Amino acid sequence: MSKILVIGASGQIGNMITRTLIASNQAVRALVRDKNTLADLKDSGLEIVEMDLEDDFSKAFEEIDSIIFCAGSGAKTGADKTLLIDLWAAKKATDYALKADVEHFVMISSMGAEDPDNLPSDIQPYLIAKYMADRYLALSEVPYTILRPGLLTNEKGKGKITIKRPINRDEMSITRADVATAALFCLNNDRLKNRTFELFNGTYEFKNILV
């Protein structure tokens, strides 16, 4: 059975992904800084590894077939953590994945990461970090899918999306649940390798728009 590494499994999207994988009887390795954040998750197919992304976390890639990177420094941290986690840890993950001959790397990025100067934002350092991390992955030899969701909400997943950015900024949002679903959908579709998508709430089913 293949094993999936979820980097940032204690975050909201990472937690949703991990739970869904467990429910589907998938072998999962969840990488977190503190094991206690997943104390309520107990399953024979779940392996929790406690590592700091600011250190060497290459051992987490042993016997791993695919990866979902959904770690982030968080809105309450400064630019230093943004560089260390959203850029440098993502870069290291790409290097580790290449060495481990990983089959598919799904990166959760951000809307606006393709051109941080083009989207008015007060989080430009974050977008620049995402831009560099995405570009490093895309230029590597690791098979990848990069997902750039719009403004994240905690609403119930709608199960339908669009990959065309809305004109109205107020409509540039997507539920975290749907981002998690999209990540898992991409992970299981080879035709989506080496492609990049923006994600927003929409009217199309995943299978009708991403494939």
Helices and strands as residue ranges (DSSP letters): E 3-7, H 12-23, E 27-32, G 35-38, E 46-50, G 58-61, E 66-69, H 79-81, I 82-89, H 90-99, E 104-108, H 124-139, E 144-149, E 151-153, E 160-162, G 169-171, E 173-175, H 176-187, G 190-192, E 195-201, E 204-205, H 206-209
